[in-house]
C-alpha cells in the first residue's frame, strides 16, 4: 500500500511570490499610465493608491481571517448573502483573471520580441499560456518554485535599475523633476488630473485579491503577511518609479506612446545603457509571465470552490495525481487562447474587462466585509477593519471605477464599459443558467408535456383502439373436424391457420359414433401441438354423435362460430355427403 501523500502548503515567500508577481508587474505600466493622466502629480496619485490598499489590508484580513476558504470575494458574499450574489462576484473575478492572463502573456511576449524580433507574437503567447497551464497542473508547490525565482529576479532587477538611476541623478542633478513640477497641468485642473490619475493608478493593485483565492493552500498565518508584503511593494516601487521618471524625462516625452509602452526600458537605457535595458526587458518578460501563473493559480482555487458549491459542473472536480484541478486549468487555458485569437492579439481591447472587473471585485469585497460585520457578528476573526476605513476604501474604489468608465477611449476604440459588457453578459448568463438549471429543466419538462402530451394521449388512445380491434379479430374461434388424423396432418392444419387466419384459439373436434374409440395417441398429440404453438390455444373436444351437416349446424349455433370458420380435411370418395351439403365448411388439407 502506497503511503498517503502529504499536501505541502505554501510558506510566506512562496505565497507572496505567486500573488506578488501580479501586483509588482504593475510597475511596468502604472507609472507611465499615472503620468499620462496626472502629469507631475502621478507619484501623489500612486501614494493615494497605497493608502487605499492599506485600508484594504484590514478588510481582506478580517474577511479571510473569519472565513479562511478559497474564493476571495465569492467566498465572502457566499457566506453573507445569496449564492447568486456571490456568483456575480465570482464572474467578475473570473473575467479579471482571464484578462490578466491574456494581457500579461501578450505583453510578456512583446517585451521578449524587443530582444528577438523574429519571434511570432500570437503563437509565442499561446505557448507561454500553455507552459503555465502545464506548470499549474503539475501542482501549486512546483509552481511556487518558479514564482519565487521570477519574484526575486524582478526585485533584484528593480534594485539594480534604481541604483543606476540614483547614481545618474547624483551625477546630473534633479533639476528635471522641478521643471516638470511647474509644467502646465493636464486638462487645466489639478483636482481632475489627480482624480483621473488615481483612477488609472488603481490598476497598480491588481493581484492584491489573488492571495484570498488560494488561502487554503497557504500555511497558517501566512495570508496577512502576503497582504503586508504586497502593500509594501506597491507603496515603495510604484511611486518611486514615477518620481524617477519625472526626474529623468520631460512630461511630454513621458506622455508619448513610445514611453507609455516601455517606460522602464527607456529609463534603463538612459541611465545604464543597452545592457540595463536588456535586463529590464528580460525582467518584464519574466514578471509578466509570473502574473500569468498567478491567474492560473487564482482561478483554479476560485472555480474549484464554485464547483464544490455546485455552481459549476461537477465534471471539473476531477484531480490529477498531484492534486491539481487539471480540468479547470485546461478550460481556463482554452478560454484564454480563444480570447487571444478573437482579439487577434490586440489585447488592449481587454483593458475595459480587466479594469472594471478588478475594481468591481475590490468594491464587492468591501461590501462583503460590511455584511460580515452585520450578519456574522459572532464569527471569530484575527483582526477587524473599522467602519470608517471600510467606507473610505469602498468610496475610493467606486471613484476609480467611475473614472475608468467615463474616461475617453483612444481613437476609434470602444469604451471600457462596452468591452466589459461584451464579455460579462455571456459569462453571467452561463452562471445564471447553472444557478437556475433545475428551474429551467422543470420549465423545459412542462413545455415538452404541453406540446407532446396531446400527441402521446392520441397515440395511447389509438394504440388501445388498434389493440382492441386486433384482439377482436383474433378472438374469432375456429374449428377443425378431425377423423383421428396423425400429428403430421394436425401440424399442417396449425401451419395453415397461422399463415392464413387471425385467431388465438382453435377447437379440434372429434365426433365419435357409438362403439368408436379415441385414437390412442390423439390426445397426447394435441397436447404436444398446444405446447409447440403457444400463440394459439388448442382445445380438444370429443362429441358423441356422427359427423354430419346437422352436427355442423348444431355446433355452429351452440358455439356461435360461423360454418365458414370450420375446416375439414379433403374427404375420400367414401364420404357420405357432398361438399355443398356441409353448409360452407372449408377444405384445408
Residue pairs with C-beta under 8 A, 6 or more apart in sequence:
5 323
7 323
8 141
9 217
9 218
9 219
10 18
10 140
10 141
10 144
10 214
10 217
10 218
10 219
10 222
11 219
11 222
12 219
12 222
12 225
12 226
12 229
13 148
14 141
14 144
14 145
14 147
14 148
15 144
15 211
15 214
15 217
15 218
15 219
15 222
15 223
15 225
15 226
16 151
16 225
16 226
16 229
16 230
17 144
17 147
17 148
17 150
17 151
17 152
17 290
18 143
18 144
18 147
18 210
18 211
18 214
18 293
18 294
18 297
19 207
19 208
19 210
19 211
19 226
19 230
19 294
19 298
20 151
20 207
20 226
20 229
20 230
20 233
21 147
21 150
21 151
21 154
21 207
21 287
21 290
21 291
21 293
21 294
22 100
22 104
22 206
22 207
22 210
22 290
22 291
22 294
22 295
23 204
23 205
23 206
23 207
23 208
23 210
23 230
23 233
23 234
24 151
24 154
24 155
24 207
24 230
24 233
24 234
24 237
24 287
25 104
25 154
25 207
25 284
25 287
25 288
25 290
25 291
26 203
26 204
26 205
26 206
26 207
26 234
26 238
27 158
27 204
27 237
27 238
27 241
27 264
28 107
28 263
28 264
28 284
28 287
28 288
29 107
29 203
29 260
29 263
30 46
30 200
30 201
30 203
30 204
30 238
31 42
31 46
31 238
31 241
31 242
31 245
31 263
32 245
32 254
32 259
32 260
32 261
32 263
33 200
33 201
33 203
33 260
34 42
34 43
34 45
34 46
34 197
34 200
34 201
34 204
34 242
35 42
35 197
35 242
35 245
35 246
35 251
35 254
35 255
36 186
36 200
36 254
36 255
36 260
37 45
37 186
37 193
37 196
37 197
37 199
37 200
38 44
38 45
38 186
38 193
38 194
38 196
38 197
38 198
38 200
38 201
39 180
39 183
39 185
39 186
39 193
39 197
39 251
39 255
40 180
40 181
40 183
40 185
40 246
40 251
41 185
41 190
41 193
41 194
41 197
42 197
42 201
42 242
42 245
42 246
43 239
43 240
43 242
43 243
43 246
44 194
44 197
45 194
45 197
45 198
45 200
45 201
46 201
46 204
46 238
46 239
46 242
47 235
47 239
48 194
48 198
48 201
48 396
49 198
49 201
49 202
49 204
49 205
49 234
49 238
50 231
50 234
50 235
50 238
50 239
52 202
52 205
52 392
52 393
52 396
52 397
53 205
53 208
53 230
53 231
53 234
53 235
54 231
54 235
55 385
55 389
55 390
55 392
55 393
55 396
56 205
56 208
56 362
56 365
56 366
56 393
57 224
57 227
57 228
57 231
58 383
58 384
58 385
58 386
58 389
59 365
59 366
59 369
59 385
59 389
59 390
59 393
60 208
60 209
60 211
60 212
60 227
60 365
61 223
61 224
61 227
61 382
61 383
61 385
62 369
62 372
62 381
62 383
62 384
62 385
63 76
63 212
63 365
63 368
63 369
63 372
64 75
64 76
64 212
64 215
64 223
65 223
65 224
65 381
65 382
65 383
66 372
66 376
66 379
66 380
66 381
67 75
67 76
67 79
67 372
67 379
68 215
68 216
68 223
69 75
69 215
69 216
69 305
70 213
70 214
70 215
70 216
70 217
70 301
70 302
70 304
70 305
71 78
71 90
71 212
71 213
71 301
71 302
71 305
71 306
72 89
72 93
72 209
72 210
72 212
72 213
72 298
72 302
72 361
72 365
73 86
73 89
73 90
73 92
73 93
73 209
73 212
73 361
73 364
73 365
73 368
74 86
74 87
74 89
74 90
74 93
74 302
74 305
74 306
75 86
75 212
75 305
76 86
76 89
76 364
76 365
76 368
76 369
76 371
76 372
77 85
77 86
77 88
77 89
77 364
77 367
77 368
77 371
78 86
78 309
79 372
79 376
80 368
80 371
80 372
80 375
80 376
81 371
83 309
83 311
83 435
84 432
84 435
87 306
87 311
87 431
87 435
88 364
88 428
88 431
89 360
89 361
89 364
89 365
89 368
90 302
90 306
90 311
90 431
91 424
91 427
91 428
91 431
92 357
92 358
92 360
92 361
92 364
92 424
93 209
93 213
93 298
93 302
93 357
93 361
94 299
94 302
94 303
94 427
95 353
95 357
95 420
95 423
95 424
95 427
96 206
96 209
96 353
96 354
96 357
96 358
96 361
97 295
97 298
97 299
97 302
97 332
98 295
98 299
98 332
98 335
98 336
98 339
98 353
98 423
99 350
99 351
99 353
99 354
99 357
100 206
100 207
100 291
100 292
100 294
100 295
100 354
100 358
101 129
101 291
101 292
101 295
101 296
101 299
101 332
101 336
102 125
102 129
102 336
102 339
102 340
102 343
102 347
102 350
103 347
103 350
103 351
103 354
104 288
104 289
104 291
104 292
104 295
105 125
105 128
105 129
105 132
105 288
105 289
105 292
105 336
105 340
106 121
106 125
106 340
106 345
106 347
107 284
107 288
107 347
108 128
108 284
108 285
108 286
108 288
108 289
108 292
109 119
109 121
109 124
109 125
109 128
109 285
110 121
110 261
111 262
111 265
111 281
111 284
111 285
111 288
112 119
112 124
112 281
112 282
112 285
113 119
113 121
113 124
114 262
114 265
114 281
115 278
115 281
115 282
121 345
122 340
122 341
122 344
122 345
125 340
125 345
126 337
126 340
128 289
128 292
129 292
129 333
129 336
129 337
129 340
130 333
132 289
132 292
132 293
132 296
133 296
133 329
133 330
133 332
133 333
135 142
135 143
135 146
135 293
135 296
136 143
136 293
136 296
136 297
136 300
136 324
136 329
137 320
137 322
137 324
137 326
137 329
137 330
138 322
138 324
139 320
139 322
139 323
139 324
140 214
140 217
140 297
140 300
140 324
142 322
143 293
143 296
143 297
146 290
146 293
147 290
147 293
147 294
150 286
150 287
150 289
150 290
150 293
151 287
151 290
153 283
153 286
153 287
154 283
154 286
154 287
154 290
157 279
157 280
157 282
157 283
158 237
158 283
160 276
160 279
161 264
161 267
161 268
161 271
161 272
161 276
161 279
161 280
162 240
162 244
164 268
164 271
164 272
164 276
165 244
165 247
165 248
165 267
165 271
167 271
168 248
168 270
168 271
168 272
169 244
169 247
169 248
174 247
176 246
176 247
176 248
176 249
176 250
177 243
177 246
177 247
179 250
180 246
180 250
180 251
181 246
183 250
183 251
185 193
186 193
186 255
187 193
187 196
195 399
195 403
196 403
196 407
198 396
198 399
198 400
198 403
199 399
199 400
199 401
199 402
199 403
199 404
199 407
200 403
200 404
200 407
201 238
202 359
202 397
202 400
202 404
203 354
203 355
203 358
204 234
204 238
205 234
205 362
206 354
206 358
207 230
207 291
207 294
208 227
208 230
208 231
208 234
208 362
209 298
209 358
209 361
209 362
209 365
210 294
210 297
210 298
211 218
211 223
211 226
211 227
211 230
212 223
212 365
213 297
213 298
213 299
213 301
213 302
214 297
214 298
214 300
214 301
215 223
215 301
216 301
217 301
218 226
224 382
224 383
241 263
241 264
241 267
244 267
245 254
245 263
245 267
246 254
248 267
248 270
248 271
249 259
249 266
249 270
253 259
254 263
258 266
259 266
264 280
264 284
265 277
265 280
265 281
265 284
266 277
267 280
268 276
268 277
268 279
268 280
269 276
269 277
295 332
296 329
296 332
296 333
299 328
299 332
300 324
300 325
300 328
300 329
300 332
303 312
303 316
303 325
303 328
303 331
303 332
304 316
304 317
304 325
304 328
306 312
307 313
307 314
307 316
307 317
307 325
307 328
308 317
311 431
311 434
311 435
312 434
313 434
315 327
316 325
316 327
316 328
316 331
317 325
317 327
318 325
318 326
318 327
319 325
319 326
320 326
339 350
339 423
340 347
343 349
343 350
348 413
349 413
349 414
349 419
350 419
351 416
351 419
352 404
352 414
352 415
352 416
352 417
352 418
352 419
352 420
353 419
353 420
353 423
353 424
355 404
355 416
355 420
356 401
356 404
356 405
356 416
356 417
356 420
357 420
357 424
359 397
359 400
359 401
359 404
360 401
362 397
363 394
363 397
363 398
363 401
366 390
366 393
366 394
366 397
367 394
369 385
369 390
370 390
372 379
373 387
404 416
405 415
405 416
405 417
407 416
409 415
409 416
433 440
470 502
473 502
474 502
474 503
474 504
475 503
475 504
475 505
476 502
476 503
476 561
476 565
477 503
477 505
477 506
477 507
477 559
477 561
477 565
478 497
478 501
478 503
478 505
478 506
478 507
478 561
478 565
478 566
478 567
479 506
479 507
479 509
479 555
479 559
479 561
479 565
479 566
479 567
480 490
480 493
480 506
480 507
480 508
480 509
480 566
480 567
480 568
480 588
481 509
481 510
481 511
481 547
481 552
481 566
481 567
481 568
481 585
482 489
482 490
482 508
482 509
482 510
482 522
482 569
483 510
483 569
484 510
484 518
484 519
484 522
485 493
485 569
485 589
486 521
486 525
487 521
487 525
487 528
487 529
489 569
489 589
490 508
490 525
490 526
490 529
491 529
492 589
493 508
493 567
493 588
493 589
494 506
494 529
494 532
494 533
494 536
494 538
496 588
496 589
497 503
497 506
497 536
498 533
498 535
498 536
503 536
504 535
504 536
504 537
505 536
505 537
505 539
506 536
506 537
506 538
506 539
507 539
507 540
507 541
507 559
508 526
508 538
508 539
508 540
508 541
509 541
509 542
509 543
509 555
510 518
510 522
510 540
510 541
510 542
510 543
511 543
511 544
511 545
511 546
511 547
511 551
512 518
512 542
512 543
512 544
512 545
513 545
513 546
514 544
518 542
522 540
523 540
526 538
526 540
527 540
529 538
530 537
530 538
543 551
543 555
545 551
548 577
549 577
549 581
549 582
549 583
552 563
552 566
552 582
552 583
552 585
553 563
553 583
555 561
555 566
556 562
556 563
556 566
556 583
562 584
563 582
563 583
563 584
563 585
564 584
564 585
564 586
566 585
566 586
567 585
567 586
567 587
567 588
567 589
568 582
568 585
568 586
568 587
568 588
568 589
569 587
569 588
569 589
570 587
570 589
571 577
571 579
571 587
579 585
579 587
